Amino acid sequence: HYFIQSNLRMITPTKEELIEKLGLIKHPEGGYFAETLRSPDTLQTDRHHWNNGVRSQATCIYYMQTDDNPVGLPNKNMSSIIHFYHAGAPSLHRFFNIEDGTVDEQVLGPDVTRGHRPQVVCPANSWKIDSILPSCRGGHEVGTPGGHSVGTPGGHKGGTAGGNEGAGTASYSLWSEIVVPGWEMADNEVIKTQEFFERYPQFEHVKKDL
């Protein structure tokens, strides 16, 4: 049996401690990461552009966005990606629907009473931009990021990006990502932010809110 004292203090590690203790390294999209699982079990896919379509069933990483680089690069993966909140500030995940010009904004965080979700799923083949929640970056007023409308073409849907009063600030946001089928560079596309908005001008209004 394990006994936990009721007055046990909340432990809040620094980003430097997390980098050291979790063995995190720089990620090409920004932030830090460490792969924790690459399933030895494989499956056959129709992605014959690499390894004859054979992929690991799943992969998992720690990922940490930090205040010195709070917004990741636009990226798209052929697999679905499940994000799980761990520590630090909530993070804002924008999923871009190229077909109808809408943006699904989801907040990954600990406070479900304010619209956060402990897990967020990015659909396969969806462009996304991940960031520390703008209202929780140092020096920013807490509130609704961008204050965008919900469900209109070129606008936003989902409605979970607001209601962040009291979320506070932090120098990082730490989460895990499970990719199914497993992550491979050949299935992933990353571009510069400016290139993304030049390629998809229907999302230009989001640029100022990053």
LOMARTOR-479734 format. One record per residue (C-alpha): x, y, z negated; chain; residue number from 1. Coordinates in steps of 0.25 Angstrom, whole numbers. Last residue first. Layout:
BEGIN
[node [X Y Z] "A" NUM]
...
***
This chain:
BEGIN
[node [0 133 134] "A" 210]
[node [-12 142 134] "A" 209]
[node [-8 151 146] "A" 208]
[node [-6 139 155] "A" 207]
[node [-20 134 153] "A" 206]
[node [-27 144 162] "A" 205]
[node [-18 139 174] "A" 204]
[node [-25 126 173] "A" 203]
[node [-32 127 187] "A" 202]
[node [-18 131 192] "A" 201]
[node [-14 116 193] "A" 200]
[node [-1 115 200] "A" 199]
[node [4 128 196] "A" 198]
[node [-1 126 182] "A" 197]
[node [7 113 181] "A" 196]
[node [19 119 187] "A" 195]
[node [20 130 177] "A" 194]
[node [19 119 166] "A" 193]
[node [31 111 171] "A" 192]
[node [27 97 176] "A" 191]
[node [27 83 170] "A" 190]
[node [21 70 177] "A" 189]
[node [21 57 170] "A" 188]
[node [19 43 176] "A" 187]
[node [34 41 180] "A" 186]
[node [38 46 167] "A" 185]
[node [32 34 160] "A" 184]
[node [22 34 149] "A" 183]
[node [15 21 145] "A" 182]
[node [1 17 150] "A" 181]
[node [-4 23 141] "A" 180]
[node [4 35 135] "A" 179]
[node [3 36 120] "A" 178]
[node [7 50 115] "A" 177]
[node [11 54 101] "A" 176]
[node [10 68 95] "A" 175]
[node [18 78 88] "A" 174]
[node [15 93 89] "A" 173]
[node [26 103 85] "A" 172]
[node [30 116 79] "A" 171]
[node [17 117 71] "A" 170]
[node [6 127 69] "A" 169]
[node [-7 127 62] "A" 168]
[node [-20 119 66] "A" 167]
[node [-28 128 58] "A" 166]
[node [-37 132 69] "A" 165]
[node [-36 122 80] "A" 164]
[node [-51 122 85] "A" 163]
[node [-48 122 100] "A" 162]
[node [-41 112 109] "A" 161]
[node [-52 101 107] "A" 160]
[node [-62 106 117] "A" 159]
[node [-61 95 127] "A" 158]
[node [-61 104 140] "A" 157]
[node [-53 116 145] "A" 156]
[node [-54 126 156] "A" 155]
[node [-50 125 170] "A" 154]
[node [-64 119 173] "A" 153]
[node [-72 121 161] "A" 152]
[node [-73 111 149] "A" 151]
[node [-69 120 137] "A" 150]
[node [-65 134 138] "A" 149]
[node [-51 139 134] "A" 148]
[node [-47 145 121] "A" 147]
[node [-32 145 124] "A" 146]
[node [-29 136 113] "A" 145]
[node [-40 137 102] "A" 144]
[node [-34 143 89] "A" 143]
[node [-23 144 80] "A" 142]
[node [-14 157 83] "A" 141]
[node [-1 154 88] "A" 140]
[node [12 158 81] "A" 139]
[node [18 143 81] "A" 138]
[node [10 134 90] "A" 137]
[node [-3 128 84] "A" 136]
[node [-12 137 93] "A" 135]
[node [-5 132 105] "A" 134]
[node [-8 117 102] "A" 133]
[node [6 111 104] "A" 132]
[node [6 107 119] "A" 131]
[node [2 96 128] "A" 130]
[node [0 98 143] "A" 129]
[node [-8 88 151] "A" 128]
[node [-10 83 165] "A" 127]
[node [-19 71 166] "A" 126]
[node [-15 58 173] "A" 125]
[node [-20 49 162] "A" 124]
[node [-28 56 151] "A" 123]
[node [-22 63 139] "A" 122]
[node [-28 58 126] "A" 121]
[node [-28 66 113] "A" 120]
[node [-26 60 99] "A" 119]
[node [-27 66 85] "A" 118]
[node [-37 76 91] "A" 117]
[node [-38 91 87] "A" 116]
[node [-52 98 88] "A" 115]
[node [-51 105 75] "A" 114]
[node [-57 94 66] "A" 113]
[node [-48 84 73] "A" 112]
[node [-36 91 66] "A" 111]
[node [-24 82 69] "A" 110]
[node [-20 86 83] "A" 109]
[node [-20 84 98] "A" 108]
[node [-28 95 104] "A" 107]
[node [-35 92 117] "A" 106]
[node [-37 101 129] "A" 105]
[node [-43 96 142] "A" 104]
[node [-40 105 153] "A" 103]
[node [-50 107 165] "A" 102]
[node [-46 109 180] "A" 101]
[node [-56 99 185] "A" 100]
[node [-47 90 192] "A" 99]
[node [-34 93 186] "A" 98]
[node [-39 90 172] "A" 97]
[node [-28 95 163] "A" 96]
[node [-26 89 149] "A" 95]
[node [-21 99 139] "A" 94]
[node [-16 93 125] "A" 93]
[node [-14 103 114] "A" 92]
[node [-6 99 102] "A" 91]
[node [-9 100 87] "A" 90]
[node [3 104 79] "A" 89]
[node [11 95 71] "A" 88]
[node [9 80 69] "A" 87]
[node [4 67 75] "A" 86]
[node [-6 68 86] "A" 85]
[node [-8 57 96] "A" 84]
[node [-8 59 111] "A" 83]
[node [-14 48 121] "A" 82]
[node [-8 49 135] "A" 81]
[node [-15 43 147] "A" 80]
[node [-6 38 158] "A" 79]
[node [-2 44 172] "A" 78]
[node [4 56 164] "A" 77]
[node [3 71 167] "A" 76]
[node [12 82 161] "A" 75]
[node [11 97 159] "A" 74]
[node [23 101 150] "A" 73]
[node [22 102 135] "A" 72]
[node [19 114 127] "A" 71]
[node [24 117 113] "A" 70]
[node [39 118 117] "A" 69]
[node [46 125 106] "A" 68]
[node [34 122 97] "A" 67]
[node [35 107 99] "A" 66]
[node [27 96 106] "A" 65]
[node [30 82 100] "A" 64]
[node [28 68 107] "A" 63]
[node [29 55 101] "A" 62]
[node [28 44 112] "A" 61]
[node [20 32 115] "A" 60]
[node [20 23 127] "A" 59]
[node [9 13 133] "A" 58]
[node [7 1 141] "A" 57]
[node [21 3 148] "A" 56]
[node [19 4 163] "A" 55]
[node [21 -4 175] "A" 54]
[node [17 3 188] "A" 53]
[node [28 -3 196] "A" 52]
[node [38 4 187] "A" 51]
[node [35 18 193] "A" 50]
[node [26 24 204] "A" 49]
[node [18 11 203] "A" 48]
[node [8 18 193] "A" 47]
[node [-3 8 195] "A" 46]
[node [-1 2 181] "A" 45]
[node [4 -11 176] "A" 44]
[node [5 -12 161] "A" 43]
[node [16 -14 151] "A" 42]
[node [19 -19 137] "A" 41]
[node [32 -14 132] "A" 40]
[node [25 -2 126] "A" 39]
[node [33 11 126] "A" 38]
[node [32 17 112] "A" 37]
[node [38 28 103] "A" 36]
[node [43 37 114] "A" 35]
[node [48 50 108] "A" 34]
[node [44 64 111] "A" 33]
[node [47 79 111] "A" 32]
[node [42 92 116] "A" 31]
[node [42 96 131] "A" 30]
[node [37 88 143] "A" 29]
[node [51 81 145] "A" 28]
[node [51 77 130] "A" 27]
[node [62 80 121] "A" 26]
[node [65 69 111] "A" 25]
[node [58 64 98] "A" 24]
[node [65 54 89] "A" 23]
[node [53 54 79] "A" 22]
[node [61 58 67] "A" 21]
[node [70 68 74] "A" 20]
[node [59 75 83] "A" 19]
[node [49 74 72] "A" 18]
[node [59 81 62] "A" 17]
[node [62 92 72] "A" 16]
[node [47 94 74] "A" 15]
[node [46 96 59] "A" 14]
[node [39 86 50] "A" 13]
[node [26 89 43] "A" 12]
[node [23 79 32] "A" 11]
[node [10 81 25] "A" 10]
[node [13 80 10] "A" 9]
[node [8 68 2] "A" 8]
[node [-2 73 -9] "A" 7]
[node [-11 61 -7] "A" 6]
[node [1 52 -10] "A" 5]
[node [2 40 0] "A" 4]
[node [2 26 -6] "A" 3]
[node [5 14 3] "A" 2]
[node [0 0 0] "A" 1]
***
